[in-house]
Amino acid sequence: MSAYILLFFGLVAMILCGNWLVTGSVQLARHFKISTLVVGLTVVAYGTATPEIFISVKAAINGSPDIALGNVIGSNIANIGCIMAIVALICPVPIRNRAIGFDIIMMFIVTFMLLFFGYNGMIGIYEGICFLTILIAYSVLTVLKSKRTTQAKEMLKPTMKPVISASMILASIAGLYFSSGWFVDGARELALQWGVSERVIGISIVAVGTSAPELTTSLIAAFKNEGDLSVGNIIGSNFFNIAGVLGITATIRAVDIAEKSLFFYDMMWLLGITIALLLTMIPLSKGKITRWESLWLLMAFIVYIIILYK
């Protein structure tokens, strides 16, 4: 089958399954009375990042570590420089909840940990377990803190029964498993056809493609004046991509870093664009990501992609 057909059907299926996963996850979250910000940081962010899990794990198992690692780094760059920028260009995003500062710090911590762990040229099982431990601790702490501070009147009532929500989640995960396989196969064929490295394909086409659920979710949230959900989705996804996606992948199979110089180059771009996002949100209590600021983020992302393909 043509690489383009595999990519197309794989991406469409992942977007559909990702949306079903988010819908089912949010409905379950409402049953447990979790705040909007926490839903964005955890349930929605983890749900929309599920395509990255299947793609990175499959790529690592199939002997394509550059796609596995490039997918994580590229998705995080795309989430800020492309997804968040497009959302804020269409609808400027206000930051109402200063508690998001802690979540930004956690995102920075795991990003620096990835840079440190990658110094020896491999993300192994011990690094993967370390990432997963941080993910579990952060998720539990975030949910418990939310349940203590969120008032019942702030919560929307669920419109689905828990059984239906759970069934939707299971079905969407199964769909993501198969569609991610098509997408990885298509990406590998495309790399051969274009004569570019799997790193370039993984960090651009695969990364942007798997970020489609984040774009859909964040846009809908912004239009509904749920700025905290939009930003929480991006920050939570970036945290989960490293701590969760790479944590699970490395625990199953170590991820080799073929060229450390290129890894550090990509990481510098990720850290730079992450710091730029933070600067647009200061002060956190009254911050707002404006169209002008989002335009700069988008331009930085475009420059990165142009350099990537040179």
C-alpha positions as CSV (number, residue, x, y, z in Angstrom):
1,M,0.0,0.0,0.0
2,S,1.2,3.5,-0.8
3,A,3.0,5.4,2.0
4,Y,0.6,8.3,1.5
5,I,-2.5,6.1,1.9
6,L,-1.1,4.5,5.0
7,L,-0.3,8.0,6.5
8,F,-3.7,9.4,5.5
9,F,-5.9,6.5,6.9
10,G,-3.7,6.1,9.9
11,L,-3.9,9.8,10.8
12,V,-7.7,10.0,10.2
13,A,-8.3,7.0,12.3
14,M,-6.1,8.3,15.1
15,I,-7.9,11.7,15.1
16,L,-11.3,10.0,15.4
17,C,-10.1,7.6,18.1
18,G,-8.3,10.3,19.9
19,N,-11.5,12.4,20.0
20,W,-13.6,9.4,21.3
21,L,-10.9,8.8,23.9
22,V,-11.1,12.4,25.1
23,T,-14.9,12.4,25.2
24,G,-15.0,9.2,27.2
25,S,-12.2,10.3,29.5
26,V,-13.8,13.7,30.2
27,Q,-17.1,12.0,31.0
28,L,-15.4,9.7,33.5
29,A,-13.5,12.6,35.0
30,R,-16.8,14.4,35.7
31,H,-18.1,11.4,37.6
32,F,-15.0,11.9,39.9
33,K,-15.5,15.6,40.2
34,I,-12.1,16.8,38.8
35,S,-11.6,20.5,37.9
36,T,-11.4,21.8,34.3
37,L,-7.7,22.6,34.6
38,V,-6.9,19.2,36.0
39,V,-9.0,17.5,33.3
40,G,-6.9,19.4,30.7
41,L,-3.6,18.6,32.4
42,T,-4.3,14.9,33.0
43,V,-7.3,13.2,31.4
44,V,-7.5,15.2,28.2
45,A,-3.8,15.7,27.8
46,Y,-3.0,12.0,28.4
47,G,-5.9,11.0,26.1
48,T,-4.8,13.1,23.2
49,A,-1.2,11.9,23.7
50,T,-2.2,8.3,23.3
51,P,-1.3,8.2,19.6
52,E,2.2,9.1,20.5
53,I,2.4,6.1,22.9
54,F,1.5,3.6,20.2
55,I,3.6,5.1,17.6
56,S,6.7,5.5,19.7
57,V,6.4,2.0,21.2
58,K,5.8,0.4,17.8
59,A,8.7,2.4,16.2
60,A,11.1,1.3,19.0
61,I,10.0,-2.4,18.7
62,N,10.3,-2.3,14.9
63,G,13.9,-1.0,15.2
64,S,13.2,2.7,14.4
65,P,14.4,4.6,17.5
66,D,14.8,7.8,15.6
67,I,11.0,7.9,14.9
68,A,10.3,6.9,18.5
69,L,12.4,9.7,20.0
70,G,11.7,12.2,17.2
71,N,8.0,11.7,17.7
72,V,8.2,12.8,21.3
73,I,10.5,15.8,20.9
74,G,8.8,16.9,17.6
75,S,5.3,16.6,19.2
76,N,6.4,18.8,22.1
77,I,7.8,21.4,19.7
78,A,4.7,21.2,17.5
79,N,2.3,21.5,20.5
80,I,3.8,24.9,21.4
81,G,5.0,26.3,18.2
82,C,2.2,25.1,16.0
83,I,-0.9,23.9,18.0
84,M,-0.8,26.5,20.8
85,A,0.2,29.2,18.3
86,I,-2.7,28.4,15.9
87,V,-5.2,28.3,18.7
88,A,-4.1,31.7,20.1
89,L,-4.0,33.2,16.6
90,I,-7.6,32.3,16.1
91,C,-8.7,33.0,19.7
92,P,-6.3,34.7,22.2
93,V,-6.1,32.4,25.3
94,P,-6.4,33.9,28.8
95,I,-4.6,32.3,31.7
96,R,-6.9,32.4,34.8
97,N,-5.4,29.8,37.1
98,R,-2.1,30.7,38.6
99,A,-1.8,27.1,39.9
100,I,-0.6,26.2,36.4
101,G,2.8,27.5,37.4
102,F,3.5,24.2,39.2
103,D,2.6,22.2,36.1
104,I,4.9,24.3,34.0
105,I,7.8,23.6,36.4
106,M,7.1,19.9,36.2
107,M,7.1,20.1,32.4
108,F,10.5,21.8,32.6
109,I,11.9,19.2,35.0
110,V,11.1,16.2,32.8
111,T,12.4,18.1,29.7
112,F,15.8,18.7,31.4
113,M,15.8,15.1,32.6
114,L,15.4,13.9,29.0
115,L,18.4,16.1,28.0
116,F,20.4,14.7,30.9
117,F,19.4,11.1,30.3
118,G,20.2,11.3,26.7
119,Y,23.8,12.4,27.4
120,N,25.1,8.8,27.3
121,G,23.3,8.1,23.9
122,M,20.5,5.9,25.2
123,I,17.2,6.2,27.1
124,G,17.1,2.8,28.9
125,I,14.8,0.9,31.2
126,Y,15.9,2.6,34.4
127,E,15.3,6.0,32.9
128,G,11.9,4.8,31.7
129,I,11.0,3.6,35.1
130,C,12.1,7.0,36.6
131,F,9.9,8.9,34.1
132,L,6.9,6.6,34.9
133,T,7.4,7.1,38.7
134,I,7.3,10.9,38.3
135,L,4.2,10.6,36.0
136,I,2.3,8.5,38.6
137,A,3.3,10.7,41.5
138,Y,2.4,13.9,39.6
139,S,-1.0,12.5,38.4
140,V,-2.0,11.4,41.9
141,L,-0.9,14.6,43.5
142,T,-2.7,16.7,40.9
143,V,-6.0,14.9,41.3
144,L,-5.9,14.8,45.1
145,K,-5.1,18.6,45.2
146,S,-8.0,19.3,42.8
147,K,-10.5,17.2,44.8
148,R,-9.6,19.2,47.9
149,T,-9.9,22.6,46.3
150,T,-12.7,22.2,43.7
151,Q,-16.3,23.0,44.7
152,A,-19.0,20.7,43.6
153,K,-20.9,23.6,42.0
154,E,-18.0,24.2,39.7
155,M,-18.3,20.8,38.0
156,L,-20.4,20.0,35.0
157,K,-22.6,16.9,35.2
158,P,-21.7,13.9,33.1
159,T,-24.0,13.2,30.1
160,M,-22.9,9.5,29.7
161,K,-23.1,6.6,32.0
162,P,-19.7,5.3,33.3
163,V,-20.1,2.0,31.4
164,I,-20.6,3.8,28.1
165,S,-17.6,6.1,28.8
166,A,-15.4,3.2,29.7
167,S,-16.5,1.2,26.6
168,M,-15.7,4.3,24.4
169,I,-12.2,4.5,26.0
170,L,-11.4,0.8,25.4
171,A,-12.7,0.9,21.8
172,S,-10.7,4.1,21.0
173,I,-7.5,2.5,22.5
174,A,-7.9,-0.5,20.3
175,G,-8.4,1.7,17.2
176,L,-5.3,3.8,18.1
177,Y,-3.2,0.6,18.3
178,F,-4.0,-0.5,14.7
179,S,-4.0,3.0,13.2
180,S,-0.6,3.9,14.8
181,G,0.8,0.8,13.0
182,W,-0.3,2.1,9.7
183,F,1.1,5.5,10.4
184,V,4.5,4.3,11.4
185,D,4.7,2.0,8.3
186,G,3.7,4.9,6.1
187,A,6.3,7.2,7.7
188,R,9.1,4.7,7.2
189,E,8.2,4.2,3.6
190,L,8.0,8.0,3.1
191,A,11.5,8.5,4.6
192,L,12.9,6.0,2.0
193,Q,11.0,7.6,-0.9
194,W,12.1,11.2,0.1
195,G,15.6,10.2,0.9
196,V,15.5,11.8,4.3
197,S,16.3,10.3,7.7
198,E,13.7,8.7,10.0
199,R,14.6,11.4,12.5
200,V,13.3,14.1,10.1
201,I,10.1,12.2,9.4
202,G,9.5,11.4,13.0
203,I,10.2,15.0,14.2
204,S,8.0,16.6,11.6
205,I,5.3,14.6,9.8
206,V,4.8,12.0,12.5
207,A,5.0,14.6,15.3
208,V,2.6,17.1,13.7
209,G,0.2,14.3,12.7
210,T,0.0,12.8,16.1
211,S,-0.6,16.4,17.6
212,A,-3.8,16.7,15.6
213,P,-6.0,15.6,18.6
214,E,-4.4,18.3,20.7
215,L,-5.2,20.9,18.1
216,T,-8.9,19.8,17.9
217,T,-9.3,19.7,21.7
218,S,-7.5,23.0,22.4
219,L,-9.5,24.9,19.6
220,I,-12.8,23.6,20.9
221,A,-11.8,24.6,24.5
222,A,-10.7,28.1,23.4
223,F,-14.0,28.7,21.5
224,K,-15.8,27.7,24.6
225,N,-13.8,30.3,26.6
226,E,-12.0,27.5,28.5
227,G,-8.5,28.9,28.3
228,D,-7.3,26.8,31.2
229,L,-8.3,23.7,29.4
230,S,-6.5,24.7,26.2
231,V,-3.2,25.6,28.0
232,G,-3.6,22.7,30.4
233,N,-4.0,20.3,27.4
234,I,-0.7,21.5,25.8
235,I,1.4,21.6,29.0
236,G,-0.1,18.2,30.2
237,S,0.6,16.7,26.8
238,N,4.2,17.8,26.7
239,F,4.7,16.5,30.2
240,F,3.1,13.2,29.3
241,N,5.0,12.8,26.0
242,I,8.2,12.6,28.0
243,A,7.3,11.1,31.3
244,G,4.6,8.8,29.9
245,V,5.2,8.1,26.2
246,L,9.0,7.9,26.4
247,G,8.8,6.3,29.9
248,I,6.6,3.5,28.6
249,T,8.7,3.1,25.4
250,A,12.1,3.0,27.2
251,T,10.7,0.6,29.8
252,I,9.6,-1.8,27.0
253,R,12.7,-1.3,24.9
254,A,15.7,1.0,25.3
255,V,15.8,3.9,22.8
256,D,19.2,4.4,21.2
257,I,20.2,7.9,20.2
258,A,22.1,7.5,17.0
259,E,23.5,11.0,16.7
260,K,23.9,12.9,20.0
261,S,24.7,16.2,18.3
262,L,21.3,16.2,16.5
263,F,19.5,15.1,19.7
264,F,21.0,18.1,21.6
265,Y,20.2,20.4,18.7
266,D,16.5,19.4,18.8
267,M,16.4,19.6,22.6
268,M,17.8,23.2,22.5
269,W,14.9,24.1,20.2
270,L,12.4,22.4,22.5
271,L,13.8,24.2,25.6
272,G,13.9,27.6,23.7
273,I,10.3,27.4,22.5
274,T,9.1,26.2,25.9
275,I,10.7,29.2,27.6
276,A,9.1,31.4,25.0
277,L,5.7,30.0,25.9
278,L,6.3,30.7,29.6
279,L,7.3,34.3,28.8
280,T,4.0,34.9,27.0
281,M,2.1,33.7,30.1
282,I,3.7,36.0,32.7
283,P,2.1,37.0,35.0
284,L,0.4,33.6,35.4
285,S,-2.6,35.1,37.4
286,K,-3.5,37.6,34.6
287,G,-1.6,36.3,31.7
288,K,-2.9,36.0,28.1
289,I,-1.3,34.5,25.0
290,T,-2.0,37.2,22.4
291,R,-2.1,36.9,18.6
292,W,1.1,38.8,18.3
293,E,2.9,36.5,20.7
294,S,1.5,33.4,19.1
295,L,2.7,34.6,15.7
296,W,6.2,34.7,17.0
297,L,5.9,31.1,18.3
298,L,4.5,30.0,14.9
299,M,7.3,31.7,13.0
300,A,9.9,30.0,15.2
301,F,8.3,26.6,14.5
302,I,8.3,27.3,10.7
303,V,12.0,28.3,10.8
304,Y,12.8,25.0,12.7
305,I,11.0,22.9,10.1
306,I,12.7,24.7,7.2
307,I,16.1,24.1,8.7
308,L,15.2,20.5,9.4
309,Y,14.6,19.8,5.7
310,K,17.7,21.6,4.4
